[in-house]
Amino acid sequence: MKTELVTTLKRQATRILSDLKETKDTVLITEHGRPAAYLVDIQTFERLCNRIRILEGIARGEKAVQGGRIISHEQAKTKLKRWLN
């Protein structure tokens, strides 16, 4: 991971973005010596968003099971058929 100052980002945004596209290496932006933001390429960002959605779905499922909101395998197949069609 690369680290850049926010002032460097302001002055050299085009170069930093070009490097990011080429290397796919995340860039940590610091401000006043502290982490302020991460720059990631679009594919990495989309992949992370998809992973978060999957993990949130798993968490909802676990919460449903803990709450006793479960259905049989046959009921699930029926619901999925309707949902997929």
Secondary structure, 3 states (H helix, E strand, C coil): CEEEEHHHHHHHHHHHHHHHHHHCCCEEEEECCEEEEEECCHHHHHHHHHHHHHHHHHHHHHHHHHCCCCCCHHHHHHHHHHHHC
